[in-house]
Amino acid sequence: MPPRKIVTAGGMFGTDSIYRLSAANPLGFGTPDPHSLDNESLARLARTLISRHFDQLTSDAELAALLGIERERLVVAFLATYDSTIENWIVREKFRMARRLLAQTSLGLPEIARRVGFSHPSAFATSFRELVGISPWAFRQLPYHEQIAAIELDE
């Protein structure tokens, strides 16, 4: 009997390919039709897509186009459900992941910047300092329990 392939959360090929944004399958396998959802369900779907694709998204207009719905409906639904704009949530996700990568990996700043959607490490470091209050290097030097507490504040 041939060995069985084990499929992990990362997918068979090490990437979560069913969740990658693409023209052929922009929402991923098994995603419900956004037009049939009530506002709260639409907002949850949008939040899920932001969590999966924060490194590729920059605006509510992009997310609305991806979902194939009117921008205004998405903005109203998201704000009513999460009391936050979509752009703020995208930024929140980028820096939540950046803090996690700083705390739990030894990746360099250029790689972390790239993974969270920044093309230049200096722009990432400046934004991190403005939003988190300390530089990425200072964050990495914090005791681990303080890093985890800072990550959990945003979840």
Protein Blocks (a to p, Z undefined) as FASTA:
>chain_A
ZZdddddfkojnopafklpccfklmnoghiacfklpcfklmmmmmmmmmmmmmmmpcbfk
lmmmmnopafklmmmmmmmmnopafklmmmmmmmmmmmmmmmmmcbdfklmmmmnopabf
klmmmmmmmmnopafklmmmpcfklmmmmmmmmZZ
